[in-house]
Amino acid sequence: MSTPSRLLALVTSVIALLLVAPAAAMADTPVTWEQEEGLGWLGYSVLLVGIPVGLIAVIWVLTALLSRNNYVPPAPGNEIHVSTGDVDHH
């Protein structure tokens, strides 16, 4: 398959998808369905501000808990360990 035919096939398929795919989204709601009220200003503010702030808080708390440094090294001792050189190393 040559490059121009590949390009033509790509362009044709993209154009077809752009024309056919949104057809289902353009359908109207049935007339027999009840029309629901929209959210009030409080609902939209919770949706647009409250949820992101809550997610940020949860991520921040989890990050703070998981990144703590829990290891406490032992206090240094006064003992001096001297190697005698008689240790058989394998």
C-alpha contacts under 8 A as a table, 3 or more apart, distances in Angstrom:
res1	aa1	res2	aa2	distance
1	M	5	S	6.60
1	M	6	R	6.74
2	S	5	S	5.48
2	S	6	R	6.30
3	T	6	R	5.04
3	T	7	L	6.13
4	P	7	L	5.03
4	P	8	L	6.08
5	S	8	L	4.96
5	S	9	A	6.07
6	R	9	A	5.10
6	R	10	L	6.16
7	L	10	L	5.08
7	L	11	V	6.14
8	L	11	V	5.20
8	L	12	T	5.99
9	A	12	T	5.15
9	A	13	S	6.10
10	L	13	S	5.26
10	L	14	V	6.17
11	V	14	V	5.17
11	V	15	I	6.14
12	T	15	I	5.23
12	T	16	A	6.10
13	S	16	A	5.03
13	S	17	L	6.11
14	V	17	L	5.16
14	V	18	L	6.17
15	I	18	L	5.10
15	I	19	L	6.24
16	A	19	L	5.21
16	A	20	V	5.99
17	L	20	V	5.24
17	L	21	A	5.44
18	L	21	A	5.88
18	L	22	P	7.04
19	L	22	P	6.73
19	L	23	A	7.45
20	V	23	A	5.62
21	A	24	A	6.92
22	P	25	A	5.19
22	P	26	M	6.47
23	A	26	M	5.36
23	A	27	A	7.20
24	A	27	A	5.73
29	T	33	W	7.24
30	P	33	W	5.72
31	V	34	E	7.89
39	L	42	L	7.60
39	L	43	G	5.27
39	L	44	Y	6.23
40	G	43	G	5.24
40	G	44	Y	6.37
41	W	44	Y	5.17
41	W	45	S	6.03
42	L	45	S	5.09
42	L	46	V	6.14
43	G	46	V	5.20
43	G	47	L	6.10
44	Y	47	L	4.91
44	Y	48	L	5.93
45	S	48	L	5.18
45	S	49	V	5.46
45	S	50	G	6.78
46	V	49	V	5.39
46	V	50	G	4.38
46	V	51	I	6.36
47	L	50	G	5.97
47	L	51	I	5.76
48	L	51	I	6.58
48	L	52	P	6.99
49	V	52	P	5.72
49	V	53	V	6.18
50	G	53	V	5.22
50	G	54	G	5.98
51	I	54	G	5.05
51	I	55	L	6.16
52	P	55	L	5.07
52	P	56	I	6.13
53	V	56	I	5.08
53	V	57	A	6.18
54	G	57	A	5.07
54	G	58	V	6.21
55	L	58	V	5.14
55	L	59	I	6.10
56	I	59	I	5.18
56	I	60	W	5.99
57	A	60	W	5.05
57	A	61	V	6.13
58	V	61	V	5.20
58	V	62	L	6.15
59	I	62	L	5.20
59	I	63	T	6.00
60	W	63	T	5.12
60	W	64	A	6.08
61	V	64	A	5.10
61	V	65	L	6.13
62	L	65	L	5.14
62	L	66	L	6.02
63	T	66	L	5.24
63	T	67	S	5.93
64	A	67	S	5.47
64	A	68	R	6.46
65	L	68	R	5.82
83	S	86	D	8.00
84	T	87	V	7.37
